[in-house]
Amino acid sequence: MEWKEHVAWIAPILATVAAGLVVYYGAALARNRSLRNIVLGFFVAAFATAAAAGIFGALITKAAPLH
C-alpha cells in the first residue's frame, strides 16, 4: 500500500519536468524532434505512473475495503 503512495508522488514530478522543459525551450520544441520526444516521454510517464497508482489503489480497496 505504501508503494502505491510513493509511486503516485512521481507523477506530478514528471509532469512538472515536462512543463519546465516546455517553458525553457519554447518554440525550439517545434524544430527539435528528439527534444519533443523527450518531453512527450516525461508527460506519458507521468500519466502512466498516475494510472498505475490508481489501479493499485482500486485493487487494494477491493481486496481490503474500509468499513
PDB file of N, H, CA, C and O in Angstrom:
ATOM      1  N   MET A   1       0.823  -1.191   0.000  1.00  0.00           N
ATOM      2  CA  MET A   1       0.000   0.000   0.000  1.00  0.00           C
ATOM      3  C   MET A   1       0.869   1.257   0.000  1.00  0.00           C
ATOM      4  O   MET A   1       0.544   2.229  -0.682  1.00  0.00           O
ATOM      5  N   GLU A   2       1.958   1.250   0.748  1.00  0.00           N
ATOM      6  H   GLU A   2       2.222   0.461   1.302  1.00  0.00           H
ATOM      7  CA  GLU A   2       2.830   2.421   0.773  1.00  0.00           C
ATOM      8  C   GLU A   2       3.513   2.617  -0.577  1.00  0.00           C
ATOM      9  O   GLU A   2       3.793   3.745  -0.983  1.00  0.00           O
ATOM     10  N   TRP A   3       3.779   1.504  -1.271  1.00  0.00           N
ATOM     11  H   TRP A   3       3.551   0.587  -0.942  1.00  0.00           H
ATOM     12  CA  TRP A   3       4.401   1.597  -2.583  1.00  0.00           C
ATOM     13  C   TRP A   3       3.525   2.397  -3.532  1.00  0.00           C
ATOM     14  O   TRP A   3       4.024   3.209  -4.311  1.00  0.00           O
ATOM     15  N   LYS A   4       2.233   2.170  -3.467  1.00  0.00           N
ATOM     16  H   LYS A   4       1.827   1.510  -2.834  1.00  0.00           H
ATOM     17  CA  LYS A   4       1.281   2.901  -4.321  1.00  0.00           C
ATOM     18  C   LYS A   4       1.361   4.396  -4.062  1.00  0.00           C
ATOM     19  O   LYS A   4       1.311   5.197  -4.995  1.00  0.00           O
ATOM     20  N   GLU A   5       1.484   4.770  -2.797  1.00  0.00           N
ATOM     21  H   GLU A   5       1.524   4.119  -2.039  1.00  0.00           H
ATOM     22  CA  GLU A   5       1.560   6.186  -2.453  1.00  0.00           C
ATOM     23  C   GLU A   5       2.880   6.806  -2.910  1.00  0.00           C
ATOM     24  O   GLU A   5       2.914   7.965  -3.324  1.00  0.00           O
ATOM     25  N   HIS A   6       3.950   6.046  -2.837  1.00  0.00           N
ATOM     26  H   HIS A   6       3.923   5.105  -2.501  1.00  0.00           H
ATOM     27  CA  HIS A   6       5.241   6.567  -3.272  1.00  0.00           C
ATOM     28  C   HIS A   6       5.292   6.731  -4.785  1.00  0.00           C
ATOM     29  O   HIS A   6       5.865   7.697  -5.290  1.00  0.00           O
ATOM     30  N   VAL A   7       4.695   5.792  -5.505  1.00  0.00           N
ATOM     31  H   VAL A   7       4.230   5.008  -5.094  1.00  0.00           H
ATOM     32  CA  VAL A   7       4.662   5.897  -6.959  1.00  0.00           C
ATOM     33  C   VAL A   7       3.816   7.091  -7.378  1.00  0.00           C
ATOM     34  O   VAL A   7       4.144   7.772  -8.350  1.00  0.00           O
ATOM     35  N   ALA A   8       2.738   7.349  -6.661  1.00  0.00           N
ATOM     36  H   ALA A   8       2.471   6.796  -5.872  1.00  0.00           H
ATOM     37  CA  ALA A   8       1.858   8.463  -7.002  1.00  0.00           C
ATOM     38  C   ALA A   8       2.581   9.802  -6.889  1.00  0.00           C
ATOM     39  O   ALA A   8       2.217  10.753  -7.582  1.00  0.00           O
ATOM     40  N   TRP A   9       3.582   9.898  -6.043  1.00  0.00           N
ATOM     41  H   TRP A   9       3.878   9.126  -5.480  1.00  0.00           H
ATOM     42  CA  TRP A   9       4.340  11.146  -5.919  1.00  0.00           C
ATOM     43  C   TRP A   9       5.191  11.423  -7.152  1.00  0.00           C
ATOM     44  O   TRP A   9       5.539  12.575  -7.409  1.00  0.00           O
ATOM     45  N   ILE A  10       5.530  10.399  -7.913  1.00  0.00           N
ATOM     46  H   ILE A  10       5.247   9.463  -7.705  1.00  0.00           H
ATOM     47  CA  ILE A  10       6.380  10.584  -9.088  1.00  0.00           C
ATOM     48  C   ILE A  10       5.621  11.287 -10.218  1.00  0.00           C
ATOM     49  O   ILE A  10       6.227  12.021 -10.998  1.00  0.00           O
ATOM     50  N   ALA A  11       4.323  11.077 -10.315  1.00  0.00           N
ATOM     51  H   ALA A  11       3.830  10.481  -9.681  1.00  0.00           H
ATOM     52  CA  ALA A  11       3.529  11.630 -11.419  1.00  0.00           C
ATOM     53  C   ALA A  11       3.604  13.159 -11.494  1.00  0.00           C
ATOM     54  O   ALA A  11       3.897  13.682 -12.569  1.00  0.00           O
ATOM     55  N   PRO A  12       3.356  13.897 -10.418  1.00  0.00           N
ATOM     56  CA  PRO A  12       3.447  15.356 -10.552  1.00  0.00           C
ATOM     57  C   PRO A  12       4.874  15.848 -10.785  1.00  0.00           C
ATOM     58  O   PRO A  12       5.080  16.896 -11.396  1.00  0.00           O
ATOM     59  N   ILE A  13       5.850  15.098 -10.301  1.00  0.00           N
ATOM     60  H   ILE A  13       5.683  14.246  -9.804  1.00  0.00           H
ATOM     61  CA  ILE A  13       7.237  15.490 -10.540  1.00  0.00           C
ATOM     62  C   ILE A  13       7.552  15.380 -12.028  1.00  0.00           C
ATOM     63  O   ILE A  13       8.149  16.289 -12.606  1.00  0.00           O
ATOM     64  N   LEU A  14       7.152  14.272 -12.651  1.00  0.00           N
ATOM     65  H   LEU A  14       6.666  13.535 -12.181  1.00  0.00           H
ATOM     66  CA  LEU A  14       7.390  14.091 -14.086  1.00  0.00           C
ATOM     67  C   LEU A  14       6.623  15.120 -14.917  1.00  0.00           C
ATOM     68  O   LEU A  14       7.146  15.625 -15.911  1.00  0.00           O
ATOM     69  N   ALA A  15       5.403  15.431 -14.525  1.00  0.00           N
ATOM     70  H   ALA A  15       4.978  15.021 -13.718  1.00  0.00           H
ATOM     71  CA  ALA A  15       4.625  16.437 -15.256  1.00  0.00           C
ATOM     72  C   ALA A  15       5.260  17.821 -15.115  1.00  0.00           C
ATOM     73  O   ALA A  15       5.239  18.610 -16.060  1.00  0.00           O
ATOM     74  N   THR A  16       5.817  18.114 -13.955  1.00  0.00           N
ATOM     75  H   THR A  16       5.833  17.473 -13.188  1.00  0.00           H
ATOM     76  CA  THR A  16       6.490  19.396 -13.752  1.00  0.00           C
ATOM     77  C   THR A  16       7.763  19.483 -14.582  1.00  0.00           C
ATOM     78  O   THR A  16       8.083  20.542 -15.122  1.00  0.00           O
ATOM     79  N   VAL A  17       8.487  18.381 -14.688  1.00  0.00           N
ATOM     80  H   VAL A  17       8.227  17.521 -14.250  1.00  0.00           H
ATOM     81  CA  VAL A  17       9.673  18.351 -15.544  1.00  0.00           C
ATOM     82  C   VAL A  17       9.280  18.642 -16.987  1.00  0.00           C
ATOM     83  O   VAL A  17       9.936  19.433 -17.663  1.00  0.00           O
ATOM     84  N   ALA A  18       8.216  18.008 -17.460  1.00  0.00           N
ATOM     85  H   ALA A  18       7.683  17.364 -16.910  1.00  0.00           H
ATOM     86  CA  ALA A  18       7.762  18.236 -18.835  1.00  0.00           C
ATOM     87  C   ALA A  18       7.353  19.698 -19.036  1.00  0.00           C
ATOM     88  O   ALA A  18       7.699  20.305 -20.050  1.00  0.00           O
ATOM     89  N   ALA A  19       6.623  20.261 -18.080  1.00  0.00           N
ATOM     90  H   ALA A  19       6.342  19.768 -17.257  1.00  0.00           H
ATOM     91  CA  ALA A  19       6.206  21.659 -18.199  1.00  0.00           C
ATOM     92  C   ALA A  19       7.408  22.598 -18.157  1.00  0.00           C
ATOM     93  O   ALA A  19       7.453  23.585 -18.892  1.00  0.00           O
ATOM     94  N   GLY A  20       8.372  22.297 -17.309  1.00  0.00           N
ATOM     95  H   GLY A  20       8.335  21.495 -16.712  1.00  0.00           H
ATOM     96  CA  GLY A  20       9.574  23.121 -17.237  1.00  0.00           C
ATOM     97  C   GLY A  20      10.359  23.101 -18.533  1.00  0.00           C
ATOM     98  O   GLY A  20      10.882  24.129 -18.963  1.00  0.00           O
ATOM     99  N   LEU A  21      10.444  21.934 -19.159  1.00  0.00           N
ATOM    100  H   LEU A  21      10.019  21.099 -18.809  1.00  0.00           H
ATOM    101  CA  LEU A  21      11.140  21.854 -20.449  1.00  0.00           C
ATOM    102  C   LEU A  21      10.408  22.631 -21.533  1.00  0.00           C
ATOM    103  O   LEU A  21      11.038  23.262 -22.381  1.00  0.00           O
ATOM    104  N   VAL A  22       9.082  22.587 -21.509  1.00  0.00           N
ATOM    105  H   VAL A  22       8.570  22.074 -20.820  1.00  0.00           H
ATOM    106  CA  VAL A  22       8.306  23.354 -22.492  1.00  0.00           C
ATOM    107  C   VAL A  22       8.530  24.848 -22.289  1.00  0.00           C
ATOM    108  O   VAL A  22       8.709  25.581 -23.261  1.00  0.00           O
ATOM    109  N   VAL A  23       8.523  25.302 -21.054  1.00  0.00           N
ATOM    110  H   VAL A  23       8.377  24.707 -20.264  1.00  0.00           H
ATOM    111  CA  VAL A  23       8.736  26.727 -20.787  1.00  0.00           C
ATOM    112  C   VAL A  23      10.155  27.135 -21.162  1.00  0.00           C
ATOM    113  O   VAL A  23      10.359  28.207 -21.732  1.00  0.00           O
ATOM    114  N   TYR A  24      11.133  26.299 -20.852  1.00  0.00           N
ATOM    115  H   TYR A  24      10.968  25.428 -20.389  1.00  0.00           H
ATOM    116  CA  TYR A  24      12.530  26.651 -21.099  1.00  0.00           C
ATOM    117  C   TYR A  24      12.857  26.669 -22.596  1.00  0.00           C
ATOM    118  O   TYR A  24      13.496  27.603 -23.079  1.00  0.00           O
ATOM    119  N   TYR A  25      12.419  25.638 -23.333  1.00  0.00           N
ATOM    120  H   TYR A  25      11.900  24.878 -22.941  1.00  0.00           H
ATOM    121  CA  TYR A  25      12.775  25.536 -24.744  1.00  0.00           C
ATOM    122  C   TYR A  25      11.774  26.207 -25.670  1.00  0.00           C
ATOM    123  O   TYR A  25      12.148  26.633 -26.763  1.00  0.00           O
ATOM    124  N   GLY A  26      10.525  26.312 -25.270  1.00  0.00           N
ATOM    125  H   GLY A  26      10.221  25.966 -24.382  1.00  0.00           H
ATOM    126  CA  GLY A  26       9.520  27.046 -26.037  1.00  0.00           C
ATOM    127  C   GLY A  26       9.403  26.619 -27.488  1.00  0.00           C
ATOM    128  O   GLY A  26       9.080  25.469 -27.784  1.00  0.00           O
ATOM    129  N   ALA A  27       9.668  27.551 -28.388  1.00  0.00           N
ATOM    130  H   ALA A  27       9.931  28.485 -28.147  1.00  0.00           H
ATOM    131  CA  ALA A  27       9.493  27.316 -29.815  1.00  0.00           C
ATOM    132  C   ALA A  27      10.510  26.325 -30.373  1.00  0.00           C
ATOM    133  O   ALA A  27      10.295  25.773 -31.452  1.00  0.00           O
ATOM    134  N   ALA A  28      11.592  26.093 -29.676  1.00  0.00           N
ATOM    135  H   ALA A  28      11.767  26.542 -28.800  1.00  0.00           H
ATOM    136  CA  ALA A  28      12.601  25.143 -30.155  1.00  0.00           C
ATOM    137  C   ALA A  28      12.038  23.720 -30.196  1.00  0.00           C
ATOM    138  O   ALA A  28      12.552  22.870 -30.922  1.00  0.00           O
ATOM    139  N   LEU A  29      10.995  23.462 -29.426  1.00  0.00           N
ATOM    140  H   LEU A  29      10.576  24.153 -28.836  1.00  0.00           H
ATOM    141  CA  LEU A  29      10.371  22.137 -29.443  1.00  0.00           C
ATOM    142  C   LEU A  29       9.777  21.815 -30.816  1.00  0.00           C
ATOM    143  O   LEU A  29       9.747  20.654 -31.225  1.00  0.00           O
ATOM    144  N   ALA A  30       9.310  22.834 -31.518  1.00  0.00           N
ATOM    145  H   ALA A  30       9.334  23.777 -31.185  1.00  0.00           H
ATOM    146  CA  ALA A  30       8.712  22.610 -32.835  1.00  0.00           C
ATOM    147  C   ALA A  30       9.769  22.181 -33.852  1.00  0.00           C
ATOM    148  O   ALA A  30       9.451  21.485 -34.816  1.00  0.00           O
ATOM    149  N   ARG A  31      11.009  22.586 -33.647  1.00  0.00           N
ATOM    150  H   ARG A  31      11.267  23.152 -32.864  1.00  0.00           H
ATOM    151  CA  ARG A  31      12.071  22.276 -34.598  1.00  0.00           C
ATOM    152  C   ARG A  31      12.878  21.036 -34.221  1.00  0.00           C
ATOM    153  O   ARG A  31      13.422  20.370 -35.102  1.00  0.00           O
ATOM    154  N   ASN A  32      12.966  20.716 -32.936  1.00  0.00           N
ATOM    155  H   ASN A  32      12.525  21.257 -32.220  1.00  0.00           H
ATOM    156  CA  ASN A  32      13.832  19.635 -32.467  1.00  0.00           C
ATOM    157  C   ASN A  32      12.993  18.411 -32.109  1.00  0.00           C
ATOM    158  O   ASN A  32      12.329  18.382 -31.073  1.00  0.00           O
ATOM    159  N   ARG A  33      13.031  17.410 -32.972  1.00  0.00           N
ATOM    160  H   ARG A  33      13.571  17.433 -33.813  1.00  0.00           H
ATOM    161  CA  ARG A  33      12.187  16.224 -32.781  1.00  0.00           C
ATOM    162  C   ARG A  33      12.611  15.414 -31.559  1.00  0.00           C
ATOM    163  O   ARG A  33      11.752  14.934 -30.819  1.00  0.00           O
ATOM    164  N   SER A  34      13.894  15.254 -31.334  1.00  0.00           N
ATOM    165  H   SER A  34      14.592  15.644 -31.935  1.00  0.00           H
ATOM    166  CA  SER A  34      14.343  14.442 -30.197  1.00  0.00           C
ATOM    167  C   SER A  34      13.969  15.093 -28.872  1.00  0.00           C
ATOM    168  O   SER A  34      13.595  14.401 -27.925  1.00  0.00           O
ATOM    169  N   LEU A  35      14.065  16.409 -28.798  1.00  0.00           N
ATOM    170  H   LEU A  35      14.368  16.971 -29.568  1.00  0.00           H
ATOM    171  CA  LEU A  35      13.660  17.120 -27.580  1.00  0.00           C
ATOM    172  C   LEU A  35      12.154  16.990 -27.361  1.00  0.00           C
ATOM    173  O   LEU A  35      11.690  16.825 -26.233  1.00  0.00           O
ATOM    174  N   ARG A  36      11.411  17.067 -28.442  1.00  0.00           N
ATOM    175  H   ARG A  36      11.787  17.202 -29.358  1.00  0.00           H
ATOM    176  CA  ARG A  36       9.946  16.917 -28.357  1.00  0.00           C
ATOM    177  C   ARG A  36       9.579  15.517 -27.864  1.00  0.00           C
ATOM    178  O   ARG A  36       8.646  15.362 -27.076  1.00  0.00           O
ATOM    179  N   ASN A  37      10.302  14.506 -28.321  1.00  0.00           N
ATOM    180  H   ASN A  37      11.060  14.632 -28.961  1.00  0.00           H
ATOM    181  CA  ASN A  37      10.052  13.142 -27.871  1.00  0.00           C
ATOM    182  C   ASN A  37      10.412  12.959 -26.405  1.00  0.00           C
ATOM    183  O   ASN A  37       9.738  12.213 -25.694  1.00  0.00           O
ATOM    184  N   ILE A  38      11.455  13.621 -25.945  1.00  0.00           N
ATOM    185  H   ILE A  38      12.002  14.227 -26.523  1.00  0.00           H
ATOM    186  CA  ILE A  38      11.836  13.548 -24.530  1.00  0.00           C
ATOM    187  C   ILE A  38      10.736  14.150 -23.653  1.00  0.00           C
ATOM    188  O   ILE A  38      10.349  13.564 -22.642  1.00  0.00           O
ATOM    189  N   VAL A  39      10.240  15.320 -24.047  1.00  0.00           N
ATOM    190  H   VAL A  39      10.555  15.796 -24.868  1.00  0.00           H
ATOM    191  CA  VAL A  39       9.169  15.970 -23.282  1.00  0.00           C
ATOM    192  C   VAL A  39       7.912  15.107 -23.298  1.00  0.00           C
ATOM    193  O   VAL A  39       7.251  14.944 -22.273  1.00  0.00           O
ATOM    194  N   LEU A  40       7.589  14.560 -24.454  1.00  0.00           N
ATOM    195  H   LEU A  40       8.126  14.693 -25.287  1.00  0.00           H
ATOM    196  CA  LEU A  40       6.425  13.679 -24.551  1.00  0.00           C
ATOM    197  C   LEU A  40       6.610  12.440 -23.682  1.00  0.00           C
ATOM    198  O   LEU A  40       5.656  11.966 -23.065  1.00  0.00           O
ATOM    199  N   GLY A  41       7.823  11.919 -23.630  1.00  0.00           N
ATOM    200  H   GLY A  41       8.598  12.304 -24.131  1.00  0.00           H
ATOM    201  CA  GLY A  41       8.115  10.761 -22.791  1.00  0.00           C
ATOM    202  C   GLY A  41       7.892  11.047 -21.315  1.00  0.00           C
ATOM    203  O   GLY A  41       7.315  10.231 -20.597  1.00  0.00           O
ATOM    204  N   PHE A  42       8.355  12.223 -20.860  1.00  0.00           N
ATOM    205  H   PHE A  42       8.824  12.887 -21.443  1.00  0.00           H
ATOM    206  CA  PHE A  42       8.123  12.601 -19.464  1.00  0.00           C
ATOM    207  C   PHE A  42       6.632  12.721 -19.172  1.00  0.00           C
ATOM    208  O   PHE A  42       6.167  12.291 -18.116  1.00  0.00           O
ATOM    209  N   PHE A  43       5.881  13.306 -20.105  1.00  0.00           N
ATOM    210  H   PHE A  43       6.259  13.656 -20.963  1.00  0.00           H
ATOM    211  CA  PHE A  43       4.457  13.508 -19.872  1.00  0.00           C
ATOM    212  C   PHE A  43       3.688  12.185 -19.894  1.00  0.00           C
ATOM    213  O   PHE A  43       2.780  11.978 -19.089  1.00  0.00           O
ATOM    214  N   VAL A  44       4.047  11.305 -20.800  1.00  0.00           N
ATOM    215  H   VAL A  44       4.784  11.473 -21.455  1.00  0.00           H
ATOM    216  CA  VAL A  44       3.405   9.985 -20.855  1.00  0.00           C
ATOM    217  C   VAL A  44       3.758   9.182 -19.605  1.00  0.00           C
ATOM    218  O   VAL A  44       2.913   8.474 -19.057  1.00  0.00           O
ATOM    219  N   ALA A  45       5.010   9.295 -19.157  1.00  0.00           N
ATOM    220  H   ALA A  45       5.697   9.870 -19.602  1.00  0.00           H
ATOM    221  CA  ALA A  45       5.424   8.598 -17.928  1.00  0.00           C
ATOM    222  C   ALA A  45       4.651   9.120 -16.719  1.00  0.00           C
ATOM    223  O   ALA A  45       4.325   8.351 -15.815  1.00  0.00           O
ATOM    224  N   ALA A  46       4.355  10.418 -16.695  1.00  0.00           N
ATOM    225  H   ALA A  46       4.620  11.043 -17.430  1.00  0.00           H
ATOM    226  CA  ALA A  46       3.567  10.975 -15.600  1.00  0.00           C
ATOM    227  C   ALA A  46       2.168  10.360 -15.572  1.00  0.00           C
ATOM    228  O   ALA A  46       1.668   9.993 -14.508  1.00  0.00           O
ATOM    229  N   PHE A  47       1.540  10.249 -16.737  1.00  0.00           N
ATOM    230  H   PHE A  47       1.946  10.547 -17.602  1.00  0.00           H
ATOM    231  CA  PHE A  47       0.212   9.644 -16.792  1.00  0.00           C
ATOM    232  C   PHE A  47       0.265   8.158 -16.477  1.00  0.00           C
ATOM    233  O   PHE A  47      -0.646   7.626 -15.841  1.00  0.00           O
ATOM    234  N   ALA A  48       1.315   7.486 -16.913  1.00  0.00           N
ATOM    235  H   ALA A  48       2.055   7.918 -17.430  1.00  0.00           H
ATOM    236  CA  ALA A  48       1.435   6.049 -16.649  1.00  0.00           C
ATOM    237  C   ALA A  48       1.609   5.775 -15.160  1.00  0.00           C
ATOM    238  O   ALA A  48       1.014   4.836 -14.632  1.00  0.00           O
ATOM    239  N   THR A  49       2.413   6.578 -14.481  1.00  0.00           N
ATOM    240  H   THR A  49       2.896   7.341 -14.910  1.00  0.00           H
ATOM    241  CA  THR A  49       2.587   6.365 -13.042  1.00  0.00           C
ATOM    242  C   THR A  49       1.299   6.696 -12.288  1.00  0.00           C
ATOM    243  O   THR A  49       0.952   6.014 -11.324  1.00  0.00           O
ATOM    244  N   ALA A  50       0.595   7.734 -12.721  1.00  0.00           N
ATOM    245  H   ALA A  50       0.877   8.288 -13.504  1.00  0.00           H
ATOM    246  CA  ALA A  50      -0.684   8.050 -12.077  1.00  0.00           C
ATOM    247  C   ALA A  50      -1.690   6.928 -12.302  1.00  0.00           C
ATOM    248  O   ALA A  50      -2.449   6.585 -11.396  1.00  0.00           O
ATOM    249  N   ALA A  51      -1.700   6.357 -13.500  1.00  0.00           N
ATOM    250  H   ALA A  51      -1.083   6.635 -14.236  1.00  0.00           H
ATOM    251  CA  ALA A  51      -2.614   5.246 -13.782  1.00  0.00           C
ATOM    252  C   ALA A  51      -2.252   4.013 -12.965  1.00  0.00           C
ATOM    253  O   ALA A  51      -3.135   3.325 -12.454  1.00  0.00           O
ATOM    254  N   ALA A  52      -0.961   3.733 -12.841  1.00  0.00           N
ATOM    255  H   ALA A  52      -0.244   4.292 -13.256  1.00  0.00           H
ATOM    256  CA  ALA A  52      -0.531   2.578 -12.052  1.00  0.00           C
ATOM    257  C   ALA A  52      -0.934   2.743 -10.591  1.00  0.00           C
ATOM    258  O   ALA A  52      -1.429   1.804  -9.968  1.00  0.00           O
ATOM    259  N   ALA A  53      -0.720   3.940 -10.046  1.00  0.00           N
ATOM    260  H   ALA A  53      -0.317   4.703 -10.552  1.00  0.00           H
ATOM    261  CA  ALA A  53      -1.112   4.183  -8.658  1.00  0.00           C
ATOM    262  C   ALA A  53      -2.623   4.069  -8.489  1.00  0.00           C
ATOM    263  O   ALA A  53      -3.096   3.536  -7.485  1.00  0.00           O
ATOM    264  N   GLY A  54      -3.378   4.562  -9.457  1.00  0.00           N
ATOM    265  H   GLY A  54      -2.993   4.996 -10.272  1.00  0.00           H
ATOM    266  CA  GLY A  54      -4.838   4.454  -9.384  1.00  0.00           C
ATOM    267  C   GLY A  54      -5.321   3.024  -9.467  1.00  0.00           C
ATOM    268  O   GLY A  54      -6.238   2.628  -8.747  1.00  0.00           O
ATOM    269  N   ILE A  55      -4.711   2.252 -10.339  1.00  0.00           N
ATOM    270  H   ILE A  55      -3.967   2.574 -10.924  1.00  0.00           H
ATOM    271  CA  ILE A  55      -5.098   0.842 -10.465  1.00  0.00           C
ATOM    272  C   ILE A  55      -4.775   0.081  -9.185  1.00  0.00           C
ATOM    273  O   ILE A  55      -5.599  -0.684  -8.685  1.00  0.00           O
ATOM    274  N   PHE A  56      -3.571   0.295  -8.660  1.00  0.00           N
ATOM    275  H   PHE A  56      -2.902   0.916  -9.067  1.00  0.00           H
ATOM    276  CA  PHE A  56      -3.216  -0.381  -7.411  1.00  0.00           C
ATOM    277  C   PHE A  56      -4.107   0.063  -6.265  1.00  0.00           C
ATOM    278  O   PHE A  56      -4.460  -0.748  -5.409  1.00  0.00           O
ATOM    279  N   GLY A  57      -4.473   1.331  -6.233  1.00  0.00           N
ATOM    280  H   GLY A  57      -4.186   1.990  -6.929  1.00  0.00           H
ATOM    281  CA  GLY A  57      -5.383   1.809  -5.199  1.00  0.00           C
ATOM    282  C   GLY A  57      -6.739   1.151  -5.291  1.00  0.00           C
ATOM    283  O   GLY A  57      -7.331   0.786  -4.275  1.00  0.00           O
ATOM    284  N   ALA A  58      -7.235   0.998  -6.513  1.00  0.00           N
ATOM    285  H   ALA A  58      -6.754   1.294  -7.338  1.00  0.00           H
ATOM    286  CA  ALA A  58      -8.534   0.343  -6.691  1.00  0.00           C
ATOM    287  C   ALA A  58      -8.463  -1.125  -6.291  1.00  0.00           C
ATOM    288  O   ALA A  58      -9.386  -1.646  -5.665  1.00  0.00           O
ATOM    289  N   LEU A  59      -7.375  -1.788  -6.649  1.00  0.00           N
ATOM    290  H   LEU A  59      -6.626  -1.365  -7.157  1.00  0.00           H
ATOM    291  CA  LEU A  59      -7.237  -3.197  -6.293  1.00  0.00           C
ATOM    292  C   LEU A  59      -7.090  -3.395  -4.789  1.00  0.00           C
ATOM    293  O   LEU A  59      -7.636  -4.343  -4.224  1.00  0.00           O
ATOM    294  N   ILE A  60      -6.350  -2.496  -4.144  1.00  0.00           N
ATOM    295  H   ILE A  60      -5.906  -1.726  -4.603  1.00  0.00           H
ATOM    296  CA  ILE A  60      -6.179  -2.596  -2.695  1.00  0.00           C
ATOM    297  C   ILE A  60      -7.513  -2.347  -1.995  1.00  0.00           C
ATOM    298  O   ILE A  60      -7.857  -3.044  -1.040  1.00  0.00           O
ATOM    299  N   THR A  61      -8.262  -1.356  -2.472  1.00  0.00           N
ATOM    300  H   THR A  61      -7.982  -0.790  -3.247  1.00  0.00           H
ATOM    301  CA  THR A  61      -9.556  -1.056  -1.856  1.00  0.00           C
ATOM    302  C   THR A  61     -10.536  -2.212  -2.053  1.00  0.00           C
ATOM    303  O   THR A  61     -11.351  -2.496  -1.175  1.00  0.00           O
ATOM    304  N   LYS A  62     -10.455  -2.874  -3.203  1.00  0.00           N
ATOM    305  H   LYS A  62      -9.793  -2.644  -3.916  1.00  0.00           H
ATOM    306  CA  LYS A  62     -11.352  -4.009  -3.451  1.00  0.00           C
ATOM    307  C   LYS A  62     -10.979  -5.199  -2.564  1.00  0.00           C
ATOM    308  O   LYS A  62     -11.856  -5.918  -2.086  1.00  0.00           O
ATOM    309  N   ALA A  63      -9.684  -5.406  -2.345  1.00  0.00           N
ATOM    310  H   ALA A  63      -8.970  -4.822  -2.733  1.00  0.00           H
ATOM    311  CA  ALA A  63      -9.224  -6.545  -1.554  1.00  0.00           C
ATOM    312  C   ALA A  63      -9.420  -6.316  -0.064  1.00  0.00           C
ATOM    313  O   ALA A  63      -9.756  -7.249   0.666  1.00  0.00           O
ATOM    314  N   ALA A  64      -9.213  -5.082   0.400  1.00  0.00           N
ATOM    315  H   ALA A  64      -8.940  -4.324  -0.193  1.00  0.00           H
ATOM    316  CA  ALA A  64      -9.311  -4.801   1.835  1.00  0.00           C
ATOM    317  C   ALA A  64     -10.091  -3.499   2.030  1.00  0.00           C
ATOM    318  O   ALA A  64      -9.495  -2.482   2.382  1.00  0.00           O
ATOM    319  N   PRO A  65     -11.407  -3.506   1.812  1.00  0.00           N
ATOM    320  CA  PRO A  65     -12.174  -2.264   1.956  1.00  0.00           C
ATOM    321  C   PRO A  65     -12.267  -1.818   3.413  1.00  0.00           C
ATOM    322  O   PRO A  65     -12.221  -2.621   4.344  1.00  0.00           O
ATOM    323  N   LEU A  66     -12.398  -0.514   3.565  1.00  0.00           N
ATOM    324  H   LEU A  66     -12.435   0.139   2.809  1.00  0.00           H
ATOM    325  CA  LEU A  66     -12.582   0.044   4.909  1.00  0.00           C
ATOM    326  C   LEU A  66     -14.063   0.033   5.245  1.00  0.00           C
ATOM    327  O   LEU A  66     -14.897   0.405   4.419  1.00  0.00           O
ATOM    328  N   HIS A  67     -14.390  -0.394   6.456  1.00  0.00           N
ATOM    329  H   HIS A  67     -13.713  -0.697   7.127  1.00  0.00           H
ATOM    330  CA  HIS A  67     -15.794  -0.420   6.872  1.00  0.00           C
ATOM    331  C   HIS A  67     -15.977   0.495   8.048  1.00  0.00           C
ATOM    332  O   HIS A  67     -17.089   0.626   8.562  1.00  0.00           O
TER     333      HIS A  67
END
